[in-house]
Amino acid sequence: MTSPEPGSARQPVRMCVRCSAITSAPVVVSEVHQNSGPGFNVYACPECAQHYPPVPDVLHLLTPGWRERSEEDEG
Ligand SMILES: [Zn+2]
């Protein structure tokens, strides 16, 4: 389902992962690859992108323990 956005032309705007600002010139600062299915890119605004390394290690993003451990495994 597509929702009509204000404005005739759609710009490839992305939200900065660092300052959460919407930028019209997103810069890919990281690529997240999933085990199954296509991955996604992490974007940042040009100002924040310069604080990021060219391409950080993907393994760093896939560190175990990202799940919310709210429930204890009780056997
Ligand atoms: Zn930013």
N, CA, C, O and the ligand as a Tripos MOL2 file, in Angstrom:
@<TRIPOS>MOLECULE
protein
  301   299    76     0     0
PROTEIN
NO_CHARGES

@<TRIPOS>ATOM
      1 N           0.8500   -1.1880    0.0000 N.3       1 MET1
      2 CA          0.0000    0.0000    0.0000 C.3       1 MET1
      3 C           0.8910    1.2450    0.0000 C.2       1 MET1
      4 O           1.8240    1.3620    0.7950 O.2       1 MET1
      5 N           0.5930    2.1310   -0.8720 N.am      2 THR2
      6 CA          1.4000    3.3380   -0.9670 C.3       2 THR2
      7 C           0.5980    4.5290   -0.4580 C.2       2 THR2
      8 O          -0.5840    4.6810   -0.7670 O.2       2 THR2
      9 N           1.2430    5.3430    0.3030 N.am      3 SER3
     10 CA          0.5750    6.5250    0.8370 C.3       3 SER3
     11 C           1.0880    7.7580    0.1190 C.2       3 SER3
     12 O           2.2950    7.9250   -0.0570 O.2       3 SER3
     13 N           0.2020    8.5930   -0.2820 N.am      4 PRO4
     14 CA          0.6160    9.8130   -1.0020 C.3       4 PRO4
     15 C           1.3780   10.7470   -0.0890 C.2       4 PRO4
     16 O           0.9050   11.1310    0.9800 O.2       4 PRO4
     17 N           2.5550   11.0970   -0.5320 N.am      5 GLU5
     18 CA          3.3540   12.0030    0.2740 C.3       5 GLU5
     19 C           3.2110   13.4250   -0.2500 C.2       5 GLU5
     20 O           2.9950   13.6350   -1.4440 O.2       5 GLU5
     21 N           3.3280   14.3730    0.6220 N.am      6 PRO6
     22 CA          3.2600   15.7770    0.1930 C.3       6 PRO6
     23 C           4.4020   16.1190   -0.7390 C.2       6 PRO6
     24 O           5.5670   15.8600   -0.4350 O.2       6 PRO6
     25 N           4.0700   16.6900   -1.8500 N.am      7 GLY7
     26 CA          5.1060   16.9950   -2.8370 C.3       7 GLY7
     27 C           4.9190   16.1250   -4.0540 C.2       7 GLY7
     28 O           4.5610   14.9530   -3.9340 O.2       7 GLY7
     29 N           5.1520   16.6680   -5.2000 N.am      8 SER8
     30 CA          4.9340   15.9260   -6.4320 C.3       8 SER8
     31 C           6.0560   14.9210   -6.6590 C.2       8 SER8
     32 O           5.8020   13.7710   -7.0180 O.2       8 SER8
     33 N           7.2840   15.3490   -6.4520 N.am      9 ALA9
     34 CA          8.4310   14.4790   -6.7020 C.3       9 ALA9
     35 C           8.8940   13.8600   -5.3920 C.2       9 ALA9
     36 O           8.9460   14.5160   -4.3520 O.2       9 ALA9
     37 N           9.2240   12.5930   -5.4750 N.am     10 ARG10
     38 CA          9.7340   11.9210   -4.2780 C.3      10 ARG10
     39 C          11.2540   11.9730   -4.2580 C.2      10 ARG10
     40 O          11.9220   11.5990   -5.2220 O.2      10 ARG10
     41 N          11.7670   12.4330   -3.1640 N.am     11 GLN11
     42 CA         13.2160   12.4790   -3.0500 C.3      11 GLN11
     43 C          13.6860   11.3280   -2.1820 C.2      11 GLN11
     44 O          13.0240   10.9540   -1.2140 O.2      11 GLN11
     45 N          14.8370   10.7680   -2.5360 N.am     12 PRO12
     46 CA         15.3840    9.6360   -1.7740 C.3      12 PRO12
     47 C          15.9000   10.0820   -0.4250 C.2      12 PRO12
     48 O          17.0920    9.9860   -0.1330 O.2      12 PRO12
     49 N          14.9880   10.5700    0.3890 N.am     13 VAL13
     50 CA         15.4030   11.0510    1.6980 C.3      13 VAL13
     51 C          15.5490    9.8720    2.6480 C.2      13 VAL13
     52 O          14.8080    8.8920    2.5710 O.2      13 VAL13
     53 N          16.4980    9.9870    3.5210 N.am     14 ARG14
     54 CA         16.7360    8.9550    4.5200 C.3      14 ARG14
     55 C          16.9280    9.6130    5.8860 C.2      14 ARG14
     56 O          17.2400   10.7990    5.9990 O.2      14 ARG14
     57 N          16.7310    8.8070    6.8960 N.am     15 MET15
     58 CA         16.9340    9.3300    8.2330 C.3      15 MET15
     59 C          18.3440    9.0080    8.6950 C.2      15 MET15
     60 O          18.8080    7.8750    8.5650 O.2      15 MET15
     61 N          19.0100    9.9960    9.2250 N.am     16 CYS16
     62 CA         20.3630    9.7990    9.7110 C.3      16 CYS16
     63 C          20.3250    8.9040   10.9430 C.2      16 CYS16
     64 O          19.5060    9.0900   11.8430 O.2      16 CYS16
     65 N          21.2310    7.9280   10.9620 N.am     17 VAL17
     66 CA         21.2500    6.9800   12.0700 C.3      17 VAL17
     67 C          21.9080    7.6120   13.2910 C.2      17 VAL17
     68 O          21.8070    7.0890   14.4010 O.2      17 VAL17
     69 N          22.5630    8.7050   13.0860 N.am     18 ARG18
     70 CA         23.3180    9.3200   14.1890 C.3      18 ARG18
     71 C          22.5080   10.4340   14.8520 C.2      18 ARG18
     72 O          22.3420   10.4550   16.0710 O.2      18 ARG18
     73 N          22.0080   11.3570   14.0290 N.am     19 CYS19
     74 CA         21.2840   12.4880   14.5970 C.3      19 CYS19
     75 C          19.7910   12.4030   14.2790 C.2      19 CYS19
     76 O          19.0200   13.3020   14.6110 O.2      19 CYS19
     77 N          19.4030   11.3090   13.6330 N.am     20 SER20
     78 CA         17.9850   11.0740   13.3460 C.3      20 SER20
     79 C          17.3720   12.2260   12.5510 C.2      20 SER20
     80 O          16.1810   12.5120   12.6670 O.2      20 SER20
     81 N          18.1850   12.8620   11.7630 N.am     21 ALA21
     82 CA         17.6800   13.9490   10.9460 C.3      21 ALA21
     83 C          17.3990   13.4440    9.5360 C.2      21 ALA21
     84 O          18.1030   12.5730    9.0240 O.2      21 ALA21
     85 N          16.3840   13.9900    8.9290 N.am     22 ILE22
     86 CA         16.0590   13.6070    7.5620 C.3      22 ILE22
     87 C          16.9420   14.3820    6.6060 C.2      22 ILE22
     88 O          16.9480   15.6130    6.5940 O.2      22 ILE22
     89 N          17.6860   13.6400    5.8080 N.am     23 THR23
     90 CA         18.5880   14.2810    4.8640 C.3      23 THR23
     91 C          18.2410   13.8750    3.4500 C.2      23 THR23
     92 O          17.8380   12.7410    3.1920 O.2      23 THR23
     93 N          18.4020   14.8080    2.5450 N.am     24 SER24
     94 CA         18.1160   14.5270    1.1370 C.3      24 SER24
     95 C          19.3480   14.0060    0.4260 C.2      24 SER24
     96 O          19.2880   13.6090   -0.7370 O.2      24 SER24
     97 N          20.4740   14.0100    1.1410 N.am     25 ALA25
     98 CA         21.7150   13.4860    0.5760 C.3      25 ALA25
     99 C          22.2740   12.4130    1.4980 C.2      25 ALA25
    100 O          23.3210   12.6040    2.1170 O.2      25 ALA25
    101 N          21.5780   11.2890    1.5870 N.am     26 PRO26
    102 CA         22.0200   10.2360    2.5050 C.3      26 PRO26
    103 C          23.3190    9.6000    2.0520 C.2      26 PRO26
    104 O          23.5900    9.4560    0.8600 O.2      26 PRO26
    105 N          24.1130    9.2250    3.0430 N.am     27 VAL27
    106 CA         25.3820    8.5620    2.7600 C.3      27 VAL27
    107 C          25.3740    7.2080    3.4590 C.2      27 VAL27
    108 O          25.1010    7.1130    4.6550 O.2      27 VAL27
    109 N          25.6750    6.1700    2.7000 N.am     28 VAL28
    110 CA         25.6910    4.8390    3.2800 C.3      28 VAL28
    111 C          26.9210    4.6930    4.1750 C.2      28 VAL28
    112 O          28.0600    4.7650    3.7150 O.2      28 VAL28
    113 N          26.6600    4.4880    5.4480 N.am     29 VAL29
    114 CA         27.7710    4.3630    6.3940 C.3      29 VAL29
    115 C          27.9510    2.9220    6.8300 C.2      29 VAL29
    116 O          28.9800    2.5710    7.4070 O.2      29 VAL29
    117 N          26.9650    2.0850    6.5590 N.am     30 SER30
    118 CA         27.0820    0.6930    6.9570 C.3      30 SER30
    119 C          26.1030   -0.1510    6.1530 C.2      30 SER30
    120 O          25.0280    0.2950    5.7530 O.2      30 SER30
    121 N          26.5230   -1.3810    5.9390 N.am     31 GLU31
    122 CA         25.6400   -2.3090    5.2400 C.3      31 GLU31
    123 C          25.3510   -3.4860    6.1570 C.2      31 GLU31
    124 O          26.2640   -4.1390    6.6600 O.2      31 GLU31
    125 N          24.1020   -3.7390    6.3580 N.am     32 VAL32
    126 CA         23.7080   -4.8270    7.2350 C.3      32 VAL32
    127 C          23.2110   -5.9890    6.3920 C.2      32 VAL32
    128 O          22.2540   -5.8680    5.6270 O.2      32 VAL32
    129 N          23.8860   -7.1110    6.5540 N.am     33 HIS33
    130 CA         23.4970   -8.2950    5.7980 C.3      33 HIS33
    131 C          22.8260   -9.2990    6.7280 C.2      33 HIS33
    132 O          23.3320   -9.6190    7.8040 O.2      33 HIS33
    133 N          21.7120   -9.7680    6.2960 N.am     34 GLN34
    134 CA         20.9860  -10.7330    7.0950 C.3      34 GLN34
    135 C          21.2190  -12.1260    6.5580 C.2      34 GLN34
    136 O          21.5670  -12.3210    5.3940 O.2      34 GLN34
    137 N          21.0180  -13.0960    7.4450 N.am     35 ASN35
    138 CA         21.2270  -14.4840    7.0370 C.3      35 ASN35
    139 C          20.2590  -14.8670    5.9230 C.2      35 ASN35
    140 O          20.6380  -15.4950    4.9340 O.2      35 ASN35
    141 N          19.0290  -14.4840    6.1030 N.am     36 SER36
    142 CA         18.0270  -14.8100    5.0940 C.3      36 SER36
    143 C          17.3200  -13.5340    4.6710 C.2      36 SER36
    144 O          16.8910  -12.7320    5.5000 O.2      36 SER36
    145 N          17.2130  -13.3690    3.3760 N.am     37 GLY37
    146 CA         16.5560  -12.1790    2.8690 C.3      37 GLY37
    147 C          17.5550  -11.0770    2.6220 C.2      37 GLY37
    148 O          18.6990  -11.1350    3.0710 O.2      37 GLY37
    149 N          17.1150  -10.0950    1.9170 N.am     38 PRO38
    150 CA         18.0040   -8.9780    1.5720 C.3      38 PRO38
    151 C          18.3270   -8.1390    2.7950 C.2      38 PRO38
    152 O          17.5100   -8.0110    3.7080 O.2      38 PRO38
    153 N          19.5040   -7.5770    2.8070 N.am     39 GLY39
    154 CA         19.9020   -6.7270    3.9120 C.3      39 GLY39
    155 C          19.4460   -5.3030    3.6670 C.2      39 GLY39
    156 O          18.6470   -5.0250    2.7730 O.2      39 GLY39
    157 N          19.9650   -4.4330    4.4680 N.am     40 PHE40
    158 CA         19.5920   -3.0330    4.2990 C.3      40 PHE40
    159 C          20.7970   -2.1560    4.6040 C.2      40 PHE40
    160 O          21.7670   -2.5930    5.2220 O.2      40 PHE40
    161 N          20.7130   -0.9510    4.1710 N.am     41 ASN41
    162 CA         21.8170   -0.0230    4.3680 C.3      41 ASN41
    163 C          21.4820    0.9690    5.4710 C.2      41 ASN41
    164 O          20.3270    1.3350    5.6880 O.2      41 ASN41
    165 N          22.5170    1.3780    6.1430 N.am     42 VAL42
    166 CA         22.3510    2.3860    7.1880 C.3      42 VAL42
    167 C          22.8500    3.7090    6.6360 C.2      42 VAL42
    168 O          23.9770    3.8160    6.1510 O.2      42 VAL42
    169 N          22.0050    4.6960    6.7180 N.am     43 TYR43
    170 CA         22.3450    5.9890    6.1350 C.3      43 TYR43
    171 C          22.6170    7.0180    7.2190 C.2      43 TYR43
    172 O          22.1390    6.9180    8.3490 O.2      43 TYR43
    173 N          23.3870    7.9870    6.8350 N.am     44 ALA44
    174 CA         23.6610    9.1060    7.7240 C.3      44 ALA44
    175 C          23.7470   10.3610    6.8820 C.2      44 ALA44
    176 O          24.0120   10.3050    5.6810 O.2      44 ALA44
    177 N          23.5230   11.4860    7.5220 N.am     45 CYS45
    178 CA         23.6340   12.7410    6.7950 C.3      45 CYS45
    179 C          25.1110   13.0190    6.5140 C.2      45 CYS45
    180 O          25.9820   12.4990    7.2120 O.2      45 CYS45
    181 N          25.3940   13.8260    5.5100 N.am     46 PRO46
    182 CA         26.7910   14.0990    5.1200 C.3      46 PRO46
    183 C          27.6330   14.5790    6.2970 C.2      46 PRO46
    184 O          28.8190   14.2640    6.3860 O.2      46 PRO46
    185 N          27.0280   15.3300    7.1870 N.am     47 GLU47
    186 CA         27.7990   15.8540    8.3120 C.3      47 GLU47
    187 C          28.1930   14.7430    9.2650 C.2      47 GLU47
    188 O          29.3010   14.7450    9.8020 O.2      47 GLU47
    189 N          27.2950   13.7950    9.4800 N.am     48 CYS48
    190 CA         27.5860   12.7100   10.4050 C.3      48 CYS48
    191 C          28.3840   11.6130    9.7040 C.2      48 CYS48
    192 O          29.1240   10.8690   10.3470 O.2      48 CYS48
    193 N          28.2330   11.5200    8.4040 N.am     49 ALA49
    194 CA         28.8990   10.4560    7.6600 C.3      49 ALA49
    195 C          30.4110   10.5680    7.7570 C.2      49 ALA49
    196 O          31.1270    9.5680    7.7110 O.2      49 ALA49
    197 N          30.8820   11.7940    7.8910 N.am     50 GLN50
    198 CA         32.3300   11.9750    7.9400 C.3      50 GLN50
    199 C          32.8940   11.4660    9.2600 C.2      50 GLN50
    200 O          34.1010   11.2660    9.3940 O.2      50 GLN50
    201 N          32.0100   11.2580   10.2350 N.am     51 HIS51
    202 CA         32.4770   10.7240   11.5150 C.3      51 HIS51
    203 C          32.5030    9.2010   11.5040 C.2      51 HIS51
    204 O          33.0270    8.5600   12.4160 O.2      51 HIS51
    205 N          31.9300    8.6480   10.4580 N.am     52 TYR52
    206 CA         31.9080    7.1950   10.3560 C.3      52 TYR52
    207 C          33.0680    6.7120    9.4950 C.2      52 TYR52
    208 O          33.5020    7.4090    8.5780 O.2      52 TYR52
    209 N          33.5590    5.5350    9.7880 N.am     53 PRO53
    210 CA         34.5610    4.9290    8.9110 C.3      53 PRO53
    211 C          33.9160    4.5660    7.5800 C.2      53 PRO53
    212 O          32.6950    4.4360    7.5020 O.2      53 PRO53
    213 N          34.7160    4.4020    6.5400 N.am     54 PRO54
    214 CA         34.1770    4.0980    5.2060 C.3      54 PRO54
    215 C          33.1610    2.9800    5.2520 C.2      54 PRO54
    216 O          32.0010    3.1690    4.8850 O.2      54 PRO54
    217 N          33.5900    1.8260    5.6990 N.am     55 VAL55
    218 CA         32.6760    0.6970    5.8370 C.3      55 VAL55
    219 C          33.0740   -0.1030    7.0670 C.2      55 VAL55
    220 O          34.0430   -0.8600    7.0260 O.2      55 VAL55
    221 N          32.3470    0.0540    8.1460 N.am     56 PRO56
    222 CA         32.6870   -0.6840    9.3730 C.3      56 PRO56
    223 C          32.4730   -2.1650    9.1870 C.2      56 PRO56
    224 O          31.7830   -2.6040    8.2670 O.2      56 PRO56
    225 N          33.0740   -2.9220   10.0700 N.am     57 ASP57
    226 CA         32.9390   -4.3660    9.9700 C.3      57 ASP57
    227 C          31.4960   -4.7750   10.2100 C.2      57 ASP57
    228 O          30.8500   -4.3490   11.1670 O.2      57 ASP57
    229 N          31.0260   -5.5990    9.3250 N.am     58 VAL58
    230 CA         29.6440   -6.0370    9.4470 C.3      58 VAL58
    231 C          29.4730   -6.9310   10.6680 C.2      58 VAL58
    232 O          28.4070   -6.9740   11.2810 O.2      58 VAL58
    233 N          30.5330   -7.6380   11.0060 N.am     59 LEU59
    234 CA         30.4490   -8.5580   12.1370 C.3      59 LEU59
    235 C          30.1590   -7.8090   13.4280 C.2      59 LEU59
    236 O          29.5780   -8.3520   14.3670 O.2      59 LEU59
    237 N          30.5700   -6.5680   13.4510 N.am     60 HIS60
    238 CA         30.3460   -5.7860   14.6580 C.3      60 HIS60
    239 C          28.8530   -5.5450   14.8620 C.2      60 HIS60
    240 O          28.3740   -5.4420   15.9910 O.2      60 HIS60
    241 N          28.1400   -5.4590   13.7650 N.am     61 LEU61
    242 CA         26.7030   -5.2000   13.8510 C.3      61 LEU61
    243 C          25.9430   -6.4770   14.1280 C.2      61 LEU61
    244 O          24.8020   -6.4480   14.5900 O.2      61 LEU61
    245 N          26.5820   -7.5970   13.8440 N.am     62 LEU62
    246 CA         25.8880   -8.8720   14.0050 C.3      62 LEU62
    247 C          26.3320   -9.5800   15.2770 C.2      62 LEU62
    248 O          26.2960  -10.8070   15.3690 O.2      62 LEU62
    249 N          26.7470   -8.7950   16.2410 N.am     63 THR63
    250 CA         27.1730   -9.3840   17.4970 C.3      63 THR63
    251 C          25.9940  -10.0350   18.2100 C.2      63 THR63
    252 O          24.8950   -9.4830   18.2520 O.2      63 THR63
    253 N          26.2370  -11.2020   18.7630 N.am     64 PRO64
    254 CA         25.1550  -11.8970   19.4600 C.3      64 PRO64
    255 C          24.7210  -11.1260   20.6920 C.2      64 PRO64
    256 O          25.5170  -10.4500   21.3440 O.2      64 PRO64
    257 N          23.4550  -11.2450   20.9860 N.am     65 GLY65
    258 CA         22.9530  -10.5740   22.1720 C.3      65 GLY65
    259 C          22.1540   -9.3450   21.8140 C.2      65 GLY65
    260 O          21.8480   -8.5210   22.6750 O.2      65 GLY65
    261 N          21.8120   -9.2180   20.5350 N.am     66 TRP66
    262 CA         21.0300   -8.0610   20.1290 C.3      66 TRP66
    263 C          19.5610   -8.2460   20.4990 C.2      66 TRP66
    264 O          18.7810   -7.2940   20.5180 O.2      66 TRP66
    265 N          19.2130   -9.4770   20.7850 N.am     67 ARG67
    266 CA         17.8170   -9.7150   21.1580 C.3      67 ARG67
    267 C          17.5410   -9.1800   22.5590 C.2      67 ARG67
    268 O          18.4320   -9.0710   23.4010 O.2      67 ARG67
    269 N          16.3030   -8.8610   22.7630 N.am     68 GLU68
    270 CA         15.9210   -8.3850   24.0800 C.3      68 GLU68
    271 C          15.7520   -9.5750   25.0170 C.2      68 GLU68
    272 O          14.9190  -10.4570   24.8070 O.2      68 GLU68
    273 N          16.5710   -9.5600   26.0490 N.am     69 ARG69
    274 CA         16.5170  -10.6700   26.9790 C.3      69 ARG69
    275 C          15.5920  -10.2970   28.1430 C.2      69 ARG69
    276 O          16.0360  -10.0600   29.2670 O.2      69 ARG69
    277 N          14.3210  -10.2550   27.8400 N.am     70 SER70
    278 CA         13.3590   -9.8570   28.8480 C.3      70 SER70
    279 C          12.8390  -11.0850   29.5930 C.2      70 SER70
    280 O          12.4780  -11.0300   30.7680 O.2      70 SER70
    281 N          12.8200  -12.1880   28.8570 N.am     71 GLU71
    282 CA         12.3070  -13.4000   29.4870 C.3      71 GLU71
    283 C          13.4670  -14.3610   29.7680 C.2      71 GLU71
    284 O          14.3580  -14.5540   28.9400 O.2      71 GLU71
    285 N          13.4260  -14.9220   30.8980 N.am     72 GLU72
    286 CA         14.4610  -15.9040   31.2490 C.3      72 GLU72
    287 C          14.0660  -17.2870   30.7560 C.2      72 GLU72
    288 O          12.9150  -17.7100   30.8580 O.2      72 GLU72
    289 N          15.0570  -17.9650   30.2230 N.am     73 ASP73
    290 CA         14.7870  -19.3080   29.7200 C.3      73 ASP73
    291 C          14.6680  -20.2730   30.9030 C.2      73 ASP73
    292 O          15.6540  -20.6490   31.5360 O.2      73 ASP73
    293 N          13.4610  -20.6440   31.1610 N.am     74 GLU74
    294 CA         13.2410  -21.5210   32.3010 C.3      74 GLU74
    295 C          12.8750  -22.9240   31.8090 C.2      74 GLU74
    296 O          11.9150  -23.0910   31.0560 O.2      74 GLU74
    297 N          13.6140  -23.8920   32.2200 N.am     75 GLY75
    298 CA         13.3690  -25.2280   31.7560 C.3      75 GLY75
    299 C          12.6530  -25.9620   32.8000 C.2      75 GLY75
    300 O          12.3350  -27.1370   32.6210 O.2      75 GLY75
    301 ZN         23.3380   13.1690   11.0400 Zn       76 ZN76
@<TRIPOS>BOND
     1     1     2 1
     2     2     3 1
     3     3     4 2
     4     3     5 am
     5     5     6 1
     6     6     7 1
     7     7     8 2
     8     7     9 am
     9     9    10 1
    10    10    11 1
    11    11    12 2
    12    11    13 am
    13    13    14 1
    14    14    15 1
    15    15    16 2
    16    15    17 am
    17    17    18 1
    18    18    19 1
    19    19    20 2
    20    19    21 am
    21    21    22 1
    22    22    23 1
    23    23    24 2
    24    23    25 am
    25    25    26 1
    26    26    27 1
    27    27    28 2
    28    27    29 am
    29    29    30 1
    30    30    31 1
    31    31    32 2
    32    31    33 am
    33    33    34 1
    34    34    35 1
    35    35    36 2
    36    35    37 am
    37    37    38 1
    38    38    39 1
    39    39    40 2
    40    39    41 am
    41    41    42 1
    42    42    43 1
    43    43    44 2
    44    43    45 am
    45    45    46 1
    46    46    47 1
    47    47    48 2
    48    47    49 am
    49    49    50 1
    50    50    51 1
    51    51    52 2
    52    51    53 am
    53    53    54 1
    54    54    55 1
    55    55    56 2
    56    55    57 am
    57    57    58 1
    58    58    59 1
    59    59    60 2
    60    59    61 am
    61    61    62 1
    62    62    63 1
    63    63    64 2
    64    63    65 am
    65    65    66 1
    66    66    67 1
    67    67    68 2
    68    67    69 am
    69    69    70 1
    70    70    71 1
    71    71    72 2
    72    71    73 am
    73    73    74 1
    74    74    75 1
    75    75    76 2
    76    75    77 am
    77    77    78 1
    78    78    79 1
    79    79    80 2
    80    79    81 am
    81    81    82 1
    82    82    83 1
    83    83    84 2
    84    83    85 am
    85    85    86 1
    86    86    87 1
    87    87    88 2
    88    87    89 am
    89    89    90 1
    90    90    91 1
    91    91    92 2
    92    91    93 am
    93    93    94 1
    94    94    95 1
    95    95    96 2
    96    95    97 am
    97    97    98 1
    98    98    99 1
    99    99   100 2
   100    99   101 am
   101   101   102 1
   102   102   103 1
   103   103   104 2
   104   103   105 am
   105   105   106 1
   106   106   107 1
   107   107   108 2
   108   107   109 am
   109   109   110 1
   110   110   111 1
   111   111   112 2
   112   111   113 am
   113   113   114 1
   114   114   115 1
   115   115   116 2
   116   115   117 am
   117   117   118 1
   118   118   119 1
   119   119   120 2
   120   119   121 am
   121   121   122 1
   122   122   123 1
   123   123   124 2
   124   123   125 am
   125   125   126 1
   126   126   127 1
   127   127   128 2
   128   127   129 am
   129   129   130 1
   130   130   131 1
   131   131   132 2
   132   131   133 am
   133   133   134 1
   134   134   135 1
   135   135   136 2
   136   135   137 am
   137   137   138 1
   138   138   139 1
   139   139   140 2
   140   139   141 am
   141   141   142 1
   142   142   143 1
   143   143   144 2
   144   143   145 am
   145   145   146 1
   146   146   147 1
   147   147   148 2
   148   147   149 am
   149   149   150 1
   150   150   151 1
   151   151   152 2
   152   151   153 am
   153   153   154 1
   154   154   155 1
   155   155   156 2
   156   155   157 am
   157   157   158 1
   158   158   159 1
   159   159   160 2
   160   159   161 am
   161   161   162 1
   162   162   163 1
   163   163   164 2
   164   163   165 am
   165   165   166 1
   166   166   167 1
   167   167   168 2
   168   167   169 am
   169   169   170 1
   170   170   171 1
   171   171   172 2
   172   171   173 am
   173   173   174 1
   174   174   175 1
   175   175   176 2
   176   175   177 am
   177   177   178 1
   178   178   179 1
   179   179   180 2
   180   179   181 am
   181   181   182 1
   182   182   183 1
   183   183   184 2
   184   183   185 am
   185   185   186 1
   186   186   187 1
   187   187   188 2
   188   187   189 am
   189   189   190 1
   190   190   191 1
   191   191   192 2
   192   191   193 am
   193   193   194 1
   194   194   195 1
   195   195   196 2
   196   195   197 am
   197   197   198 1
   198   198   199 1
   199   199   200 2
   200   199   201 am
   201   201   202 1
   202   202   203 1
   203   203   204 2
   204   203   205 am
   205   205   206 1
   206   206   207 1
   207   207   208 2
   208   207   209 am
   209   209   210 1
   210   210   211 1
   211   211   212 2
   212   211   213 am
   213   213   214 1
   214   214   215 1
   215   215   216 2
   216   215   217 am
   217   217   218 1
   218   218   219 1
   219   219   220 2
   220   219   221 am
   221   221   222 1
   222   222   223 1
   223   223   224 2
   224   223   225 am
   225   225   226 1
   226   226   227 1
   227   227   228 2
   228   227   229 am
   229   229   230 1
   230   230   231 1
   231   231   232 2
   232   231   233 am
   233   233   234 1
   234   234   235 1
   235   235   236 2
   236   235   237 am
   237   237   238 1
   238   238   239 1
   239   239   240 2
   240   239   241 am
   241   241   242 1
   242   242   243 1
   243   243   244 2
   244   243   245 am
   245   245   246 1
   246   246   247 1
   247   247   248 2
   248   247   249 am
   249   249   250 1
   250   250   251 1
   251   251   252 2
   252   251   253 am
   253   253   254 1
   254   254   255 1
   255   255   256 2
   256   255   257 am
   257   257   258 1
   258   258   259 1
   259   259   260 2
   260   259   261 am
   261   261   262 1
   262   262   263 1
   263   263   264 2
   264   263   265 am
   265   265   266 1
   266   266   267 1
   267   267   268 2
   268   267   269 am
   269   269   270 1
   270   270   271 1
   271   271   272 2
   272   271   273 am
   273   273   274 1
   274   274   275 1
   275   275   276 2
   276   275   277 am
   277   277   278 1
   278   278   279 1
   279   279   280 2
   280   279   281 am
   281   281   282 1
   282   282   283 1
   283   283   284 2
   284   283   285 am
   285   285   286 1
   286   286   287 1
   287   287   288 2
   288   287   289 am
   289   289   290 1
   290   290   291 1
   291   291   292 2
   292   291   293 am
   293   293   294 1
   294   294   295 1
   295   295   296 2
   296   295   297 am
   297   297   298 1
   298   298   299 1
   299   299   300 2
@<TRIPOS>SUBSTRUCTURE
     1 MET1         2 RESIDUE 1 A MET
     2 THR2         6 RESIDUE 1 A THR
     3 SER3        10 RESIDUE 1 A SER
     4 PRO4        14 RESIDUE 1 A PRO
     5 GLU5        18 RESIDUE 1 A GLU
     6 PRO6        22 RESIDUE 1 A PRO
     7 GLY7        26 RESIDUE 1 A GLY
     8 SER8        30 RESIDUE 1 A SER
     9 ALA9        34 RESIDUE 1 A ALA
    10 ARG10       38 RESIDUE 1 A ARG
    11 GLN11       42 RESIDUE 1 A GLN
    12 PRO12       46 RESIDUE 1 A PRO
    13 VAL13       50 RESIDUE 1 A VAL
    14 ARG14       54 RESIDUE 1 A ARG
    15 MET15       58 RESIDUE 1 A MET
    16 CYS16       62 RESIDUE 1 A CYS
    17 VAL17       66 RESIDUE 1 A VAL
    18 ARG18       70 RESIDUE 1 A ARG
    19 CYS19       74 RESIDUE 1 A CYS
    20 SER20       78 RESIDUE 1 A SER
    21 ALA21       82 RESIDUE 1 A ALA
    22 ILE22       86 RESIDUE 1 A ILE
    23 THR23       90 RESIDUE 1 A THR
    24 SER24       94 RESIDUE 1 A SER
    25 ALA25       98 RESIDUE 1 A ALA
    26 PRO26      102 RESIDUE 1 A PRO
    27 VAL27      106 RESIDUE 1 A VAL
    28 VAL28      110 RESIDUE 1 A VAL
    29 VAL29      114 RESIDUE 1 A VAL
    30 SER30      118 RESIDUE 1 A SER
    31 GLU31      122 RESIDUE 1 A GLU
    32 VAL32      126 RESIDUE 1 A VAL
    33 HIS33      130 RESIDUE 1 A HIS
    34 GLN34      134 RESIDUE 1 A GLN
    35 ASN35      138 RESIDUE 1 A ASN
    36 SER36      142 RESIDUE 1 A SER
    37 GLY37      146 RESIDUE 1 A GLY
    38 PRO38      150 RESIDUE 1 A PRO
    39 GLY39      154 RESIDUE 1 A GLY
    40 PHE40      158 RESIDUE 1 A PHE
    41 ASN41      162 RESIDUE 1 A ASN
    42 VAL42      166 RESIDUE 1 A VAL
    43 TYR43      170 RESIDUE 1 A TYR
    44 ALA44      174 RESIDUE 1 A ALA
    45 CYS45      178 RESIDUE 1 A CYS
    46 PRO46      182 RESIDUE 1 A PRO
    47 GLU47      186 RESIDUE 1 A GLU
    48 CYS48      190 RESIDUE 1 A CYS
    49 ALA49      194 RESIDUE 1 A ALA
    50 GLN50      198 RESIDUE 1 A GLN
    51 HIS51      202 RESIDUE 1 A HIS
    52 TYR52      206 RESIDUE 1 A TYR
    53 PRO53      210 RESIDUE 1 A PRO
    54 PRO54      214 RESIDUE 1 A PRO
    55 VAL55      218 RESIDUE 1 A VAL
    56 PRO56      222 RESIDUE 1 A PRO
    57 ASP57      226 RESIDUE 1 A ASP
    58 VAL58      230 RESIDUE 1 A VAL
    59 LEU59      234 RESIDUE 1 A LEU
    60 HIS60      238 RESIDUE 1 A HIS
    61 LEU61      242 RESIDUE 1 A LEU
    62 LEU62      246 RESIDUE 1 A LEU
    63 THR63      250 RESIDUE 1 A THR
    64 PRO64      254 RESIDUE 1 A PRO
    65 GLY65      258 RESIDUE 1 A GLY
    66 TRP66      262 RESIDUE 1 A TRP
    67 ARG67      266 RESIDUE 1 A ARG
    68 GLU68      270 RESIDUE 1 A GLU
    69 ARG69      274 RESIDUE 1 A ARG
    70 SER70      278 RESIDUE 1 A SER
    71 GLU71      282 RESIDUE 1 A GLU
    72 GLU72      286 RESIDUE 1 A GLU
    73 ASP73      290 RESIDUE 1 A ASP
    74 GLU74      294 RESIDUE 1 A GLU
    75 GLY75      298 RESIDUE 1 A GLY
    76 ZN76       301 GROUP 0 **** ****
